Structure formats: structure tokens, C-alpha cells
Amino acid sequence: MAGNSQRRGAVRKEGTKKGPQVGSGGQRRRGLEGKGATPRADQRPNHKAYKIAQKTARSNQGRHKKTDDVEVVVGRNPVVECLRAGVPATALYVVLGTESDERLTESVTRAADAGIAILEVQRHDLDRITSNGMHQGIALQVPPYQYAHPDDLLKSATSDSMPALLVALDNISDPRNLGAIVRSVAAFGGHGVVIPQRRSASVSAVAWRTSAGAAARLPVSRATNLNRTLKDWADSGLTIVGLDAGGDTTLDELDASGPMVVVVGSEGKGLSRLVRENCDHIVSIPMAGPTESLNASVAAGVVLAEIARQRRD
């Protein structure tokens, strides 16, 4: 009733108030804490670099996967072609329960005859090994190629009874061209091939397969600095001959009786400026048709065939 001082109004009981009575409850302190290092641009989904990195990763998912130590060839056609060409391999992976056909049977037979270990694995294990779901249930593990040293290549070439014939490749990027050139050098009596250590195709399973096994017989070396290697070989008495469509000397005028190095330029740009300056002659191939130039491996084969003809005569 009114005036009754003993009746208490609406009073919140102690300990029932929501939230802290004093302070912010630690919200300000947590807001001032660091959130860690800022991720790189290629790790932030909304950044342009992230999209570029994802696109690059998708484009790198090809038929061949390279690691630091080995290369894995996947797919039934590539695997059987590598085995037919005698590509050295350490293991053949076959998925358990995979559907068999003539290519798979031939691959297993050739691997067994060559003493290559045949391993049956689960599909998810082969997916992890190859990082590629398009392996068709088979993969071939290829060890890294053992390159020779340029000095050893020169020593071997100069110790032969025939004049030295070496081929240098100036940033050839297609491994099929590399394999075809290695095959031509071996066919026409060349002593070896030298490639730059960077920005050049390497002796991979693709190059080995294209060479038809010639890479096993012909030494290939890697030069840290191709220009310095060419200068050293020139000081040793070898003639440096570059191939270019706009050369000052035609192939018919070339004297191939002495020791020489044939330099083949890249597929698109040809000889680089520094390599051109180190050449004693720039040779062009005369052509009767309207075609402006030849493929790098075809041009190398034509020149090597002419050199071999002159030395036979």
C-alpha cells in the first residue's frame, strides 16, 4: 500500500547483471592484440596475385610432373612410348584393379624385361604421387639425367681421330626439339651437346623419348654460362658457327673440315646478341621455296648432314 516503506520496488538481485559492472570486459584489450603476420599477396583470395597463382598452378598440371629428384611420366601412351625408347626408369606404378588394355600389358611386359620394379598401388596413392588425376592408372618414375661437364665434353671431342663436332643450344625451350637435335648429332657423328643451365629445356623423359635412345649414347652437358663456354672452346681452337636465317655465309660456302661448334638459336628469337657476337661465322640455309625459316631441330639436322657429307669426301 502507499506509504509502506517496507515494500521494496523492482531491484535487480546482486550478481545477476549482464556484462561487467566496471570496464569493457576485455574487449578493448583483445582489439589491440595483433592478428599475426599479413599473408602474402598470392595467399589472399581477394588479391590479383592470388588469382594469378591459382591460374599458374592449374596450367602446370600436365602430363609430366617434376620433383627435385625424379620425374613421373603419367598416361598409358606416354609411358609405353618411354619404355619403347629405352628411357631409364626406376619404377612402374600400376593402380590395383585398373582396366587392362594392350598399352598397359605392353608397358608391364617391357618393364619386367628391363628389370624395372613394378608396384601395384591404390588409386589415391597414385593421385598423391603424380598430383594428377589423369594418370589413367599407370605412371613411370624416371631418375634425373646425369649431365657431363663442358670441359669433359671438349676433352672427349678433341681426343677423337675425327675433327671435333659439338652442338650448343641457345635457350631451346621445347624438349622435343632438344631430343630431335640430340638424335641428329648422334646420327651424323657429333661428339656432344651443350645447353644452358637456365632458361632451356632439360633432358626429360619427353626429350629422351624424342631422341629414340640417342641420349643414352651421346653426352649432354650443362653450362652455367654458355657465352663463357663458347669463348673457352674458341680459345681451344674450335670454330664457332651460328645458325640464323640472315647469316652472312650460306651453308654451301661453309668449310666444315676443321673442329667446330654449331650453335642453334631458340625457336622464336634465334641467336641472342651475346652468343651472336661470339660466333666466327653466321650461316644461313638457302631455301628455294617461300618458307622464311625452318624449325630449330630441322635446321640443325640439315647443317649436320652437310658437315658429315663434307667430312666423308
C-alpha positions in Angstrom: 0.0 0.0 0.0 1.1 3.6 -0.5 3.5 4.8 2.1 4.5 1.4 3.1 8.3 1.9 3.4 8.8 -1.8 4.0 7.9 -2.8 0.4 10.8 -2.7 -1.9 10.4 -1.8 -5.6 11.9 -3.6 -8.6 15.5 -4.2 -7.6 17.9 -6.4 -9.5 19.4 -9.1 -7.4 23.1 -8.9 -6.9 25.2 -11.0 -9.3 22.5 -11.1 -12.0 23.5 -8.0 -14.0 24.6 -9.0 -17.6 28.1 -7.9 -18.5 30.8 -6.4 -16.3 29.8 -3.6 -14.0 33.2 -1.9 -14.4 35.4 -1.8 -17.6 34.9 -3.2 -21.1 35.2 -6.9 -20.2 38.5 -7.2 -22.1 37.1 -6.2 -25.5 39.5 -3.2 -25.9 42.4 -5.3 -24.8 41.6 -8.0 -27.4 41.0 -5.4 -30.0 44.6 -4.1 -29.6 46.1 -7.6 -29.9 47.9 -8.4 -33.2 46.3 -10.7 -35.7 49.6 -12.3 -36.9 51.7 -11.7 -39.9 50.0 -10.4 -43.1 49.6 -13.2 -45.6 51.5 -12.9 -48.9 49.6 -11.4 -51.8 49.3 -14.8 -53.5 47.6 -16.2 -50.4 44.8 -13.6 -50.1 41.8 -14.8 -52.1 40.7 -11.2 -53.0 44.1 -10.2 -54.3 45.1 -10.2 -58.0 48.3 -12.2 -57.3 46.1 -15.0 -55.7 44.2 -15.5 -59.0 47.5 -15.5 -61.0 49.0 -18.1 -58.7 45.9 -20.3 -59.0 45.9 -20.0 -62.8 49.6 -20.9 -62.9 49.1 -23.9 -60.7 46.3 -25.1 -63.0 48.4 -24.7 -66.1 51.3 -26.6 -64.5 49.2 -29.7 -64.1 50.4 -31.5 -67.3 51.3 -35.0 -68.3 54.7 -34.9 -66.6 55.4 -34.0 -63.0 58.9 -33.0 -62.0 60.3 -33.1 -58.5 63.7 -32.2 -57.2 65.0 -35.8 -57.7 62.7 -37.7 -60.2 60.3 -37.1 -62.9 57.0 -39.0 -63.1 55.5 -39.7 -66.6 51.8 -40.4 -66.5 49.3 -41.7 -69.0 49.3 -45.0 -71.0 50.6 -43.7 -74.3 53.5 -41.6 -72.8 54.5 -44.5 -70.5 54.6 -47.1 -73.2 56.5 -44.7 -75.6 59.1 -44.1 -72.9 59.6 -47.8 -72.4 59.9 -48.4 -76.1 62.5 -45.7 -76.4 64.6 -47.3 -73.6 64.2 -44.4 -71.2 65.9 -45.4 -67.9 63.3 -45.8 -65.2 63.3 -47.0 -61.6 59.7 -47.9 -61.0 56.4 -48.5 -62.8 53.2 -47.8 -60.8 50.0 -49.6 -61.7 46.7 -49.0 -59.9 45.1 -52.1 -58.4 42.0 -53.2 -60.4 42.6 -50.8 -63.3 41.2 -51.8 -66.7 43.8 -53.5 -68.8 44.4 -52.9 -72.5 47.3 -53.5 -75.0 49.3 -50.5 -73.9 49.1 -51.4 -70.2 50.1 -55.0 -70.9 53.0 -54.0 -73.1 54.2 -51.5 -70.5 54.2 -54.1 -67.8 55.9 -56.6 -70.1 58.6 -54.2 -71.2 59.2 -53.0 -67.6 59.6 -56.6 -66.4 62.1 -57.4 -69.2 64.1 -54.3 -68.4 64.3 -55.2 -64.7 62.2 -52.2 -63.6 60.3 -52.6 -60.3 56.5 -52.9 -60.9 54.5 -51.6 -57.9 50.7 -52.0 -57.5 49.2 -49.1 -55.6 45.8 -47.8 -54.7 44.4 -45.1 -56.9 44.5 -42.4 -54.1 48.2 -43.2 -53.6 49.0 -42.7 -57.3 46.9 -39.5 -57.2 49.2 -38.3 -54.5 52.4 -39.3 -56.2 51.6 -37.7 -59.5 49.4 -34.8 -58.3 47.4 -35.5 -61.4 44.1 -37.4 -61.7 44.6 -38.1 -65.4 47.3 -40.8 -65.0 45.0 -43.5 -66.4 46.1 -45.9 -63.7 49.8 -46.0 -64.7 52.9 -43.9 -64.1 56.6 -44.3 -64.8 59.3 -42.9 -62.4 62.3 -41.6 -64.3 65.6 -40.7 -62.5 67.3 -37.3 -63.2 69.7 -37.2 -66.2 73.4 -37.2 -65.4 74.9 -34.3 -67.3 78.5 -34.2 -68.3 80.8 -31.2 -67.7 81.6 -28.9 -70.6 85.4 -29.4 -70.1 84.9 -33.2 -70.2 82.9 -32.8 -73.4 85.6 -30.8 -75.0 88.3 -33.3 -73.9 86.4 -36.2 -75.3 85.7 -34.4 -78.7 89.3 -33.3 -79.2 90.8 -36.7 -78.4 88.9 -38.4 -81.2 90.5 -39.1 -84.5 87.8 -37.1 -86.3 87.6 -33.3 -86.0 85.5 -32.2 -83.1 81.9 -31.5 -83.8 79.9 -30.1 -80.9 76.4 -28.5 -80.8 75.4 -25.7 -78.5 71.7 -24.8 -78.0 70.9 -21.2 -77.2 67.8 -21.4 -75.0 65.9 -24.1 -76.8 62.7 -24.4 -74.8 60.9 -27.3 -76.4 62.2 -30.7 -75.1 61.0 -32.3 -78.3 63.4 -30.1 -80.3 66.2 -30.9 -77.8 65.6 -34.7 -78.3 65.5 -34.4 -82.0 68.7 -32.4 -82.1 70.4 -35.0 -79.9 69.3 -37.7 -82.3 70.7 -35.8 -85.3 74.0 -35.1 -83.6 74.4 -38.8 -82.8 73.4 -39.8 -86.3 75.9 -37.5 -88.1 79.0 -38.2 -86.0 78.7 -35.4 -83.4 80.5 -35.6 -80.1 78.0 -34.0 -77.7 75.5 -31.2 -77.0 75.8 -28.4 -74.5 72.7 -26.5 -73.1 72.5 -23.5 -70.8 71.7 -24.3 -67.2 68.8 -21.8 -67.1 66.0 -20.9 -69.5 66.5 -24.0 -71.5 64.8 -27.4 -71.9 66.4 -30.2 -70.0 66.8 -33.9 -70.8 63.5 -35.0 -69.5 61.5 -38.1 -70.4 60.0 -36.2 -73.4 63.4 -35.3 -74.8 64.7 -38.8 -74.1 61.7 -40.3 -76.0 62.1 -38.0 -78.9 65.8 -38.8 -79.2 64.9 -42.5 -79.7 67.5 -43.6 -77.2 70.3 -41.4 -78.6 70.5 -39.6 -75.2 71.9 -42.8 -73.7 74.9 -42.8 -76.2 75.6 -39.1 -76.7 76.8 -36.9 -73.7 74.9 -33.8 -72.9 76.4 -31.1 -70.7 75.0 -28.1 -68.9 76.9 -24.8 -69.0 76.5 -22.2 -66.2 77.4 -19.5 -68.7 77.1 -20.5 -72.4 78.9 -17.5 -73.7 81.9 -18.2 -71.4 81.9 -21.8 -72.5 81.9 -20.8 -76.2 84.8 -18.4 -75.6 86.8 -21.2 -73.9 86.1 -23.6 -76.8 87.1 -20.9 -79.3 90.4 -20.4 -77.4 90.9 -24.2 -77.7 90.9 -23.9 -81.5 87.2 -24.7 -82.3 85.4 -22.6 -84.9 82.0 -21.2 -83.6 79.3 -21.3 -86.3 75.9 -19.9 -85.5 72.7 -20.7 -87.5 70.5 -17.8 -88.5 68.3 -17.1 -91.5 70.0 -13.8 -92.0 73.5 -15.1 -91.9 76.4 -13.7 -93.9 77.6 -17.2 -95.1 75.5 -19.8 -96.8 75.7 -23.4 -96.0 77.2 -24.2 -99.4 80.1 -21.9 -98.6 80.9 -23.4 -95.2 84.2 -25.2 -94.7 83.5 -28.0 -92.2 86.9 -29.7 -92.4 88.1 -28.4 -89.1 86.9 -28.7 -85.5 83.8 -26.6 -84.9 80.8 -25.8 -82.7 77.4 -25.4 -84.3 75.2 -23.0 -82.3 71.4 -23.3 -82.7 69.2 -20.4 -81.6 65.9 -20.6 -79.8 62.6 -21.3 -81.5 61.3 -17.8 -81.5 64.1 -15.3 -81.2 67.0 -17.2 -82.7 70.5 -16.4 -81.5 70.9 -14.0 -78.7 73.1 -10.9 -79.1 76.0 -12.1 -76.9 76.0 -15.5 -78.5 76.0 -14.0 -82.0 79.0 -11.8 -81.1 80.9 -14.9 -80.0 80.3 -16.7 -83.3 83.0 -16.7 -86.0 80.5 -17.3 -88.8 76.7 -16.9 -89.1 75.5 -19.5 -91.5 72.1 -19.5 -93.3 70.4 -22.3 -95.1 69.5 -21.4 -98.7 65.9 -22.3 -99.5 64.1 -22.3 -102.8 60.5 -22.1 -101.6 58.6 -19.2 -100.0 59.2 -20.5 -96.4 61.2 -18.0 -94.4 62.8 -20.3 -91.8 63.0 -23.9 -90.6 62.3 -25.4 -87.2 65.3 -25.4 -85.0 65.7 -29.2 -84.9 65.2 -29.4 -88.7 67.8 -26.7 -89.4 70.3 -28.4 -87.1 69.8 -31.7 -88.9 70.3 -30.1 -92.3 73.6 -28.4 -91.3 74.9 -31.5 -89.5 74.1 -33.6 -92.6 76.1 -31.2 -94.8 79.1 -31.3 -92.3 79.0 -35.1 -92.3 79.0 -35.1 -96.2 82.0 -32.8 -96.4 84.0 -34.9 -94.0 83.2 -38.1 -95.8 84.5 -36.5 -99.0 
